[in-house]
Structure formats: structure tokens, C-alpha cells
Amino acid sequence: MRSRSCVALWGLAALLAGSLAVVAKAPGQENSTETSKRKVRTRAVPDYPPLARRLNVTGKVKIEATIAADGHVTTTRVIGGSPVLVGSALEALKKWRFEPAPKDTTEIIEFEFNGQGN
């Protein structure tokens, strides 16, 4: 019985390892870690939320953004950060404009809120 469990675990491990090796990528998109980052044309600075100021919340917010070929942000996905700060960071990022590129790209953008009037 013990050898059956061991074989099942090894099979599951092999299956999971194989599935991790395959990274799905949307057609027409390029990952920014594989290529140079796109230059930002217009950058909006996020407001430091009043609630964050009262609670003295600081830190970083990391957002994955898909940027269209024409340079505007099409989709965003929060990777990490305080929920008190995320809304302000998302609002600012949607105003950013990047240099045009041949196809859509995905970038990781990081905002730092240090309480000094971001």
C-alpha cells in the first residue's frame, strides 16, 4: 500500500512539474521580462488616500498592466499592496501612456506610498 502511495505522489509531482513548465501567454502579447520595458510618455502620480494618511499606511503597490500597441493601459491586475492604497494606484495607472510598440505588452508597475504626500 505504501509503494502505491509513493508512486501516486511521484506521478502527481511529475504532472504538476510539467504543468508549471508551460506558461500560457495571450496571443499578440509580450512579457516585459523577456524584452526591454516600454518607455512611459505620460505618468500620473497617485494621490495619497486620506484614510491611508490618517492610519499612517505606507508601502508599495504592485500592478501588472497590459499595454495596447498604441500605448494605453487596457487591463490591470493587482499583484500586491495594501487595499487602502490600491485604488489610488489603479486610478493613476489608468492615466499613464506608453510609447507605441508593434504589439501589446505586459508590464509590472510598482508605486511606493511613503506618506510624504504622494
C-alpha positions, -999 to +999 in steps of 0.1 A: +000+000+000+029+023+009+045+018-026+012+027-043+010+060-024+046+068-032+040+061-069+009+082-069+028+111-052+056+109-078+031+108-106+013+139-092+046+157-087+056+149-123+023+161-136+025+194-116+061+200-127+051+196-163+022+220-160+044+246-144+068+245-173+041+256-197+034+293-193+003+305-211+007+337-229-021+356-247-016+359-285+000+391-295+014+399-261+050+401-250+062+398-214+083+427-203+108+405-185+117+390-219+122+423-236+131+458-227+105+478-208+083+502-227+090+539-220+064+559-203+052+590-222+028+603-196+029+594-159+003+603-133+013+603-097-013+586-074-029+607-046-021+596-011-056+585+002-069+604+032-077+572+050-041+560+045-028+593+058-050+590+090-040+554+095-003+561+086-004+534+060+027+532+038+041+507+014+043+495-022+015+485-046+025+462-075+002+461-105+005+440-137-007+461-167-014+451-202-005+479-226-020+481-260+002+487-291-009+523-292+004+528-256-027+530-234-034+507-205-060+481-213-062+458-183-047+457-148-043+431-121-032+439-086-002+417-076+002+431-041-001+460-017-024+475+009-061+476+000-061+511+013-036+522-013-046+500-043-075+522-056-053+553-058-026+534-076-050+518-101-066+552-108-032+568-116-020+539-137-051+541-160-039+576-169-004+565-179+005+565-216+034+545-230+054+546-262+038+528-291+050+493-299+044+466-326+021+446-302+006+445-268+029+440-238+026+432-202+045+453-176+048+452-138+044+487-123+052+495-087+040+525-068+055+535-035+035+553-009+057+568+018+033+592+035+052+622+022+022+634+001+025+610-028 
